[in-house]
Amino acid sequence: MQAQELFPIPVVFIIFNRPETTEKVFSEIQKIKPKKLFVIADGPRAQVPGEKEKCDAVRDMVLNGIHWNCQILTNFSEINLGCKIRISSGLNWVFSHVDCAIILEDDCLPNPSFFHFCELMLKKYKDDPRIMMIAGTNYLSEKECPDFSYFFSQLFPIWGWATWKRAWTLYDINMTHWPLMKKDEYLKSIYNNKLFIHYIERIFDDVFSGKDDTWDAQWFYSCIVHRGLCIMPSKNLVSNIGIAGTRPQIKQFINRPIFQLNLLNINEPPIILVHPKIERNELKNLLNMAGYSYFKYFCTILLKRIGIFNFIENIYLKIRG
């Protein structure tokens, strides 16, 4: 029997302390057998009992589960850096070694066609600066999906994605120009949806102020600063299965079904363009899944004006968490 050919695109696996989800996602990585595998791991939090043992178990699971001829590179932190620093510094390290990569976190379960879709798109658009990334996520319902195999979007989901070094070098972890962009209402030049603009502004405000310890909002910000586009598959290829520890406001995004994308007959979109109807449906579905409505929007405005919004929001998050 002929040995399976190794997958040529580098794969990045970001792990932490969840053996159950890590095992499921890693089993899909094992099936495609990447020629080069990067593993990024944060260290345990000192104040969380038993977390060091879980972190060690997850690292051992991955390292002991490589049974093919693979170049493995690890970037393990012995202390807890937090989401923002750990993932951003880890990806800086990755792209100091390679020009492109497919990136999966330990709770992002891909359909096998996700890897090969990314491979095709990474090769096709490697020299097109308009394209910043390839996503595995699709927010559309089946009836809303275009006839093409993929489409172009101004959303940048990172639950299973791929990019190039040329794009990652534009990443601005500090969101340097966000205050000026907000003042000049920059988002209105991109999105024709007031509710979505308010939703993104809240996220950007929380990250810029340090209230939210994350890295992905800065990537979204960096993509729109450079007027970048994301390639999205016509079917959802990745499901986030990480229920534990998920922020309450995104729980509706969890465990969405995944599908096989036909890669033998790729139907290319005729032009690199964001289709207005597709984007309207994307934004509508994303806001619905986030539980963000005009009622919540107007309540937020009112509560901010009377100065008690943050107090009520913190109580809500404690109850839901």
C-alpha positions as CSV (number, residue, x, y, z in Angstrom):
1,M,0.0,0.0,0.0
2,Q,1.3,3.4,-1.0
3,A,2.0,5.8,1.9
4,Q,-0.1,8.8,2.2
5,E,1.5,11.9,0.8
6,L,2.3,14.5,3.4
7,F,0.2,17.7,3.4
8,P,2.5,20.5,2.0
9,I,1.1,23.6,3.8
10,P,2.4,24.3,7.3
11,V,-0.3,23.8,10.0
12,V,-0.4,25.8,13.3
13,F,-2.1,24.2,16.3
14,I,-2.8,26.5,19.3
15,I,-3.4,24.5,22.5
16,F,-3.9,25.2,26.2
17,N,-5.7,23.1,28.8
18,R,-8.5,21.3,27.2
19,P,-7.7,17.6,26.5
20,E,-11.2,16.7,25.2
21,T,-11.4,19.3,22.4
22,T,-7.7,19.1,21.6
23,E,-8.0,15.4,20.9
24,K,-10.9,15.9,18.5
25,V,-9.2,18.7,16.6
26,F,-5.8,17.0,16.5
27,S,-7.4,13.8,15.1
28,E,-8.2,15.8,12.0
29,I,-4.7,17.1,11.8
30,Q,-3.4,13.6,12.1
31,K,-5.5,12.5,9.1
32,I,-3.9,15.0,6.7
33,K,-0.4,14.5,8.1
34,P,1.2,18.0,7.6
35,K,4.8,18.0,6.5
36,K,5.4,20.9,9.0
37,L,3.5,21.4,12.3
38,F,3.8,24.4,14.6
39,V,2.4,24.0,18.1
40,I,1.8,27.0,20.3
41,A,0.9,26.6,24.0
42,D,0.2,29.0,26.8
43,G,1.4,28.3,30.3
44,P,-0.9,27.5,33.3
45,R,-2.4,30.2,35.4
46,A,-0.9,30.1,38.9
47,Q,-4.2,30.7,40.6
48,V,-6.0,27.8,38.9
49,P,-5.5,24.5,40.7
50,G,-4.7,21.5,38.5
51,E,-4.2,23.6,35.4
52,K,-0.5,22.8,35.0
53,E,-1.3,19.1,34.9
54,K,-3.9,19.7,32.2
55,C,-1.5,21.8,30.2
56,D,1.2,19.2,30.4
57,A,-1.3,16.4,29.4
58,V,-2.4,18.3,26.3
59,R,1.2,19.0,25.3
60,D,2.1,15.3,25.7
61,M,-0.9,14.2,23.8
62,V,0.1,16.2,20.8
63,L,3.8,15.5,20.8
64,N,3.2,11.7,21.4
65,G,0.5,11.6,18.6
66,I,2.8,12.5,15.7
67,H,3.4,9.2,13.9
68,W,4.4,10.4,10.5
69,N,7.5,12.0,9.1
70,C,6.8,15.5,10.4
71,Q,8.9,18.5,11.2
72,I,7.5,19.7,14.5
73,L,8.3,23.2,16.0
74,T,7.1,24.1,19.4
75,N,6.6,27.4,21.2
76,F,5.6,26.6,24.8
77,S,5.3,29.2,27.5
78,E,5.9,28.1,31.0
79,I,4.0,31.0,32.4
80,N,0.5,32.2,31.5
81,L,0.8,35.0,28.9
82,G,-2.9,35.4,28.3
83,C,-4.8,35.2,25.0
84,K,-3.6,38.5,23.5
85,I,0.1,38.0,24.0
86,R,0.3,34.3,23.7
87,I,-1.4,33.9,20.3
88,S,0.0,37.1,18.7
89,S,3.5,36.3,19.8
90,G,3.1,32.7,18.7
91,L,2.0,33.7,15.2
92,N,4.8,36.2,15.0
93,W,7.1,33.3,15.6
94,V,5.4,31.1,13.0
95,F,5.7,33.7,10.3
96,S,9.3,34.2,11.1
97,H,9.8,30.7,9.7
98,V,7.2,30.3,6.9
99,D,5.4,32.4,4.3
100,C,2.0,30.9,4.8
101,A,0.1,28.7,7.2
102,I,-3.2,27.2,8.2
103,I,-4.2,28.0,11.8
104,L,-6.4,26.0,14.2
105,E,-7.1,26.5,17.8
106,D,-7.8,23.6,20.1
107,D,-11.6,24.0,19.9
108,C,-12.0,24.5,16.1
109,L,-13.1,21.2,14.5
110,P,-12.6,21.2,10.7
111,N,-14.1,19.2,8.0
112,P,-11.2,17.5,6.1
113,S,-11.9,19.6,3.0
114,F,-11.0,22.7,5.0
115,F,-7.3,22.0,4.7
116,H,-7.4,21.4,0.9
117,F,-9.6,24.5,0.4
118,C,-7.0,26.6,2.2
119,E,-4.2,25.0,0.2
120,L,-5.9,26.0,-3.1
121,M,-6.6,29.5,-2.0
122,L,-3.2,30.1,-0.4
123,K,-1.6,29.2,-3.7
124,K,-4.0,31.1,-6.0
125,Y,-4.0,34.4,-4.1
126,K,-0.5,34.4,-2.6
127,D,0.5,37.5,-4.5
128,D,-2.8,39.4,-4.3
129,P,-2.5,42.0,-1.5
130,R,-6.3,42.6,-1.5
131,I,-6.7,39.1,0.1
132,M,-5.8,39.0,3.8
133,M,-7.0,35.6,4.8
134,I,-9.0,32.4,4.1
135,A,-11.7,31.5,6.5
136,G,-13.3,28.1,7.4
137,T,-16.4,29.8,8.8
138,N,-19.5,30.7,6.8
139,Y,-22.3,32.6,8.5
140,L,-24.8,32.0,5.7
141,S,-27.7,29.6,5.7
142,E,-27.8,27.0,2.9
143,K,-30.4,29.0,0.8
144,E,-28.3,32.2,1.2
145,C,-25.0,30.7,-0.1
146,P,-23.9,31.7,-3.6
147,D,-23.5,29.2,-6.4
148,F,-19.7,29.8,-6.4
149,S,-17.4,27.6,-4.3
150,Y,-16.3,30.7,-2.3
151,F,-16.9,34.4,-2.1
152,F,-15.3,37.5,-0.8
153,S,-16.2,39.1,2.5
154,Q,-15.3,42.0,4.8
155,L,-15.7,39.8,7.9
156,F,-12.6,38.0,9.3
157,P,-13.5,35.0,11.4
158,I,-10.6,33.1,12.9
159,W,-12.2,29.8,13.9
160,G,-10.0,27.9,11.4
161,W,-8.2,30.1,9.0
162,A,-5.2,30.6,6.9
163,T,-3.0,33.6,5.9
164,W,0.3,34.7,4.5
165,K,3.4,36.3,6.1
166,R,2.8,39.3,3.9
167,A,-0.7,39.9,5.5
168,W,0.4,39.0,9.1
169,T,3.1,41.7,9.0
170,L,0.3,44.2,8.9
171,Y,-1.1,43.1,12.2
172,D,-1.3,45.9,14.7
173,I,-1.8,44.6,18.2
174,N,-2.2,48.1,19.7
175,M,-4.9,49.2,17.2
176,T,-2.9,52.4,17.0
177,H,-5.3,54.5,14.9
178,W,-8.6,53.2,16.4
179,P,-9.6,56.5,18.3
180,L,-9.1,58.5,15.1
181,M,-10.9,56.0,13.0
182,K,-13.9,56.0,15.4
183,K,-14.0,59.8,15.5
184,D,-14.0,59.9,11.7
185,E,-16.6,57.2,11.5
186,Y,-14.3,55.1,9.3
187,L,-16.5,52.0,9.6
188,K,-19.4,53.7,7.8
189,S,-17.2,53.7,4.7
190,I,-17.0,49.9,4.8
191,Y,-20.3,48.6,6.3
192,N,-23.8,49.7,5.4
193,N,-25.3,48.4,8.7
194,K,-25.6,50.8,11.7
195,L,-26.2,48.0,14.1
196,F,-23.1,46.0,13.0
197,I,-21.0,49.1,13.2
198,H,-22.1,49.7,16.8
199,Y,-21.4,46.0,17.6
200,I,-17.9,46.2,16.2
201,E,-17.2,49.6,17.8
202,R,-18.0,48.1,21.2
203,I,-15.6,45.2,20.6
204,F,-12.8,47.5,19.4
205,D,-13.4,49.9,22.3
206,D,-13.1,47.1,24.8
207,V,-9.9,45.7,23.3
208,F,-8.3,49.1,22.8
209,S,-8.9,50.0,26.4
210,G,-7.6,46.7,27.7
211,K,-10.9,45.5,29.0
212,D,-10.9,42.4,26.8
213,D,-7.7,40.3,26.7
214,T,-7.8,39.0,23.1
215,W,-5.9,39.1,19.8
216,D,-8.5,38.5,17.1
217,A,-10.2,41.9,17.2
218,Q,-6.8,43.4,16.4
219,W,-6.6,41.2,13.4
220,F,-10.1,42.2,12.2
221,Y,-9.0,45.9,12.8
222,S,-5.8,45.4,10.8
223,C,-7.7,43.8,7.9
224,I,-10.1,46.7,7.6
225,V,-7.4,49.3,8.0
226,H,-5.8,47.9,4.9
227,R,-9.1,47.4,3.1
228,G,-8.4,43.7,3.0
229,L,-10.8,40.9,2.0
230,C,-11.4,37.4,3.3
231,I,-12.2,34.4,1.2
232,M,-15.1,32.4,2.7
233,P,-16.2,29.0,1.5
234,S,-19.7,28.5,0.3
235,K,-20.3,26.0,3.1
236,N,-19.3,26.1,6.7
237,L,-16.1,24.0,7.1
238,V,-15.2,24.6,10.8
239,S,-17.2,24.3,14.0
240,N,-16.2,25.8,17.3
241,I,-16.8,23.0,19.9
242,G,-15.3,24.9,22.9
243,I,-18.4,25.4,25.1
244,A,-16.4,25.5,28.3
245,G,-14.9,29.0,29.0
246,T,-16.8,30.6,26.1
247,R,-17.9,34.2,26.6
248,P,-21.7,34.3,27.0
249,Q,-22.3,36.7,24.1
250,I,-20.9,34.2,21.6
251,K,-22.4,30.9,22.7
252,Q,-24.9,30.8,19.8
253,F,-21.8,30.4,17.5
254,I,-20.9,27.1,19.1
255,N,-21.3,23.6,17.5
256,R,-22.5,24.8,14.1
257,P,-22.7,22.0,11.6
258,I,-19.8,21.5,9.1
259,F,-20.0,20.3,5.5
260,Q,-17.8,18.8,2.8
261,L,-16.8,21.2,0.1
262,N,-16.5,19.8,-3.4
263,L,-12.9,20.6,-4.4
264,L,-12.9,18.6,-7.6
265,N,-15.0,21.1,-9.4
266,I,-14.2,24.6,-8.1
267,N,-16.6,27.2,-9.3
268,E,-14.6,30.5,-9.2
269,P,-16.4,33.8,-8.6
270,P,-15.9,35.9,-11.8
271,I,-14.6,39.0,-10.0
272,I,-13.0,39.9,-6.7
273,L,-15.9,41.9,-5.2
274,V,-18.0,41.9,-2.0
275,H,-21.6,41.2,-3.1
276,P,-24.0,43.6,-1.2
277,K,-26.8,41.0,-0.7
278,I,-24.4,38.3,0.6
279,E,-22.9,40.8,3.0
280,R,-26.3,41.9,4.3
281,N,-27.1,38.3,5.0
282,E,-23.7,37.7,6.7
283,L,-24.1,40.7,9.0
284,K,-27.7,39.8,9.8
285,N,-26.8,36.2,10.7
286,L,-23.8,37.2,12.7
287,L,-25.7,39.8,14.8
288,N,-28.5,37.2,15.4
289,M,-26.0,34.6,16.6
290,A,-24.4,37.3,18.8
291,G,-27.8,38.1,20.2
292,Y,-27.3,41.8,19.2
293,S,-30.5,43.6,18.4
294,Y,-31.7,47.2,17.9
295,F,-33.4,46.9,21.3
296,K,-30.0,46.1,22.9
297,Y,-28.4,48.9,20.8
298,F,-30.8,51.6,22.0
299,C,-30.6,50.3,25.6
300,T,-26.8,50.5,25.5
301,I,-27.0,54.1,24.2
302,L,-29.5,55.0,26.9
303,L,-27.5,53.3,29.8
304,K,-24.3,54.9,28.6
305,R,-25.8,58.3,28.7
306,I,-27.0,57.8,32.3
307,G,-23.6,56.3,33.2
308,I,-24.6,52.8,34.5
309,F,-24.0,50.7,31.4
310,N,-20.7,49.1,32.6
311,F,-22.1,48.3,36.0
312,I,-25.2,46.5,34.5
313,E,-23.1,44.7,31.9
314,N,-20.7,43.3,34.5
315,I,-23.6,42.0,36.6
316,Y,-25.1,40.3,33.5
317,L,-21.8,38.6,32.5
318,K,-21.4,37.3,36.1
319,I,-24.9,35.8,36.0
320,R,-24.4,34.3,32.5
321,G,-20.9,33.1,33.2
